Amino acid sequence: MHDNGFDWVKPQATSGPTWELAVGSTPDEKKWLVYFGDNQPEFELFSFLPKGKKYSAKLINAWNETIEDFDGEITNNQKFHLPRKPYQAMLLTEE
């Protein structure tokens, strides 16, 4: 986390439709970390992201300790597809 600018984590998305996710950002909100836990959503919408911003993403498998690029960009108003696996996280970086 430290290598990605998370000297400390700003808690995010603690209420509303994404309350079940563990979400935090860097203080400047240029990077976001979203942990799904044992939830396995097939589709997701990150409405908590700032409007008008676009993010590239990396999909992290916390169980297998792997990181792979996520195809496509993420915005606050566009639903996207996820592979269904437990213990995943996403690292979002503002473009």
Beta strands, then each sheet from edge to edge (+ up, - down):
strand 1: 10-12
strand 2: 22-25
strand 3: 31-37
strand 4: 43-44
strand 5: 55-61
strand 6: 66-74
strand 7: 80-81
strand 8: 88-94
sheet 1: 1+ 2- 3+ 8- 5+ 6-
sheet 2: 4+ 7-
end
